[in-house]
Amino acid sequence: MFEIERFYAKHEFNAPYMLSGSDAESFTISEILSNSGEYDENLQGFLDLKLSYTESQGNPLLLEQIAQFYENLESENILSFSGAEEGIFAFMAGILTEGDHLIVQFPCYQSLFEVAKANKVEVSYWKMHENEGWKMNFKELEDQIKTNTRVIMINTPNNPTGFHLTQKEQLELIRIARNHDLIIFADEVYRLGEYDQKDRIPPFADLYSHALSLGVLSKPLGLPGLRIGWIATQSKEILDQLAIFKDYTTICNSAPSEYLAIQALSNYNNLLQRNLQIIRENLKEFKKFISKHSSLFSWTEPKAGTIGFVKCHFTEDVESFCLDLIQKKGVVLLPSTTYFFGNKHFRIGFGRKNFTEGLQKLEEYIQEHLLQ
Ligand SMILES: Cc1ncc(COP(=O)(O)O)c(C=O)c1O
């Protein structure tokens, strides 16, 4: 069972304050249609759009726009998917086979290892170290490599911690993968969400021939409802295998989604900057909140993205705290049990406009129930 998604299926749409979402504030269709400044023309184009099948690889214009995020890749190196999730599934089920060994950075989004496990792929966890700012140890990675190891799954910027590799660490990871002839599957769905431009690293697929870079419009760009994601790679062989797999899942993207995605990407920086502004302001507030309540909470401040992982010092059962908070104040935090990572942390999301209201409700709960 996909723990995070089941938890949200129950609570996300029934509680007023979603304080742990990983997607930044969404845009309306009309905002997207006016993103390039030609609303009337774009609206007419949208209304005239035929609801036919689209190119399986993705609308050529969409692929071209996605290619702008890569220095060394072209449209032909990209395969679009229905969200990042389909890309992960296609890789896990279409490329990996029984007996393969996968090493995954941990904690992480569950689908980065779960489908592989279901297909009898052996999984090892490359642990992030909380007391070192969630850094991983490269020796611990090398120690886990075996003769049947095929892939290293990495998620940077990371869900749930907001940890992000430096370029030096990225190059070290690539060196290890190259030495052992391993694929790197890099989930980069929070890329572009770096708070400081200096922290942005190149996509893995630009730097290593056996890397796959996973991207999506859902997170910093705030368009999860479009369900437009992609995998970019220099490896034509892997891309062809993924395309063959996709014929059994969605065949092609939704035509209206592709149309809107093209409008969004025609001026993506516009969307990104609005959301980064929201994130920065919310982060500032949350940092104040954490320092005010340092006896209750601690965290390592994230470097990028819309989420962070907070440790609670007042309970060994954060899940019960989260459920009680939903019931009493309608605020949804995500307990670390949904990550199979103990019961002391929760995920906070600070990409939404109503963050302050949710935080106030959390403050009320603290005053009424924890600081008596
Ligand atoms: C790390 C990571 N990868 C992939 C996904 C899936 O993205 P999407 O919902 O856009 O398919 C998520 C969603 O939360 C995520 O956090």
The ligand as a MOL file (V3000), in Angstrom:
LIG
                    3D

  0  0  0     0  0            999 V3000
M  V30 BEGIN CTAB
M  V30 COUNTS 16 16 0 0 0
M  V30 BEGIN ATOM
M  V30 1 C 9.8730 12.6840 -5.0700 0
M  V30 2 C 8.6200 12.5470 -5.8630 0
M  V30 3 N 8.6490 11.8880 -7.0250 0
M  V30 4 C 7.5510 11.7380 -7.7670 0
M  V30 5 C 6.3380 12.2410 -7.3590 0
M  V30 6 C 5.1260 12.0540 -8.2130 0
M  V30 7 O 4.8100 13.2330 -8.8760 0
M  V30 8 P 3.4530 13.3990 -9.6710 0
M  V30 9 O 2.3730 13.3750 -8.6560 0
M  V30 10 O 3.5350 14.6900 -10.3150 0
M  V30 11 O 3.3160 12.2710 -10.6240 0
M  V30 12 C 6.2540 12.9220 -6.1450 0
M  V30 13 C 4.9630 13.4380 -5.6630 0
M  V30 14 O 4.7860 13.7740 -4.5170 0
M  V30 15 C 7.4240 13.0850 -5.3810 0
M  V30 16 O 7.4320 13.7520 -4.2200 0
M  V30 END ATOM
M  V30 BEGIN BOND
M  V30 1 1 1 2
M  V30 2 1 2 3
M  V30 3 2 2 15
M  V30 4 2 3 4
M  V30 5 1 4 5
M  V30 6 1 5 6
M  V30 7 2 5 12
M  V30 8 1 6 7
M  V30 9 1 7 8
M  V30 10 2 8 9
M  V30 11 1 8 10
M  V30 12 1 8 11
M  V30 13 1 12 13
M  V30 14 1 12 15
M  V30 15 2 13 14
M  V30 16 1 15 16
M  V30 END BOND
M  V30 END CTAB
M  END
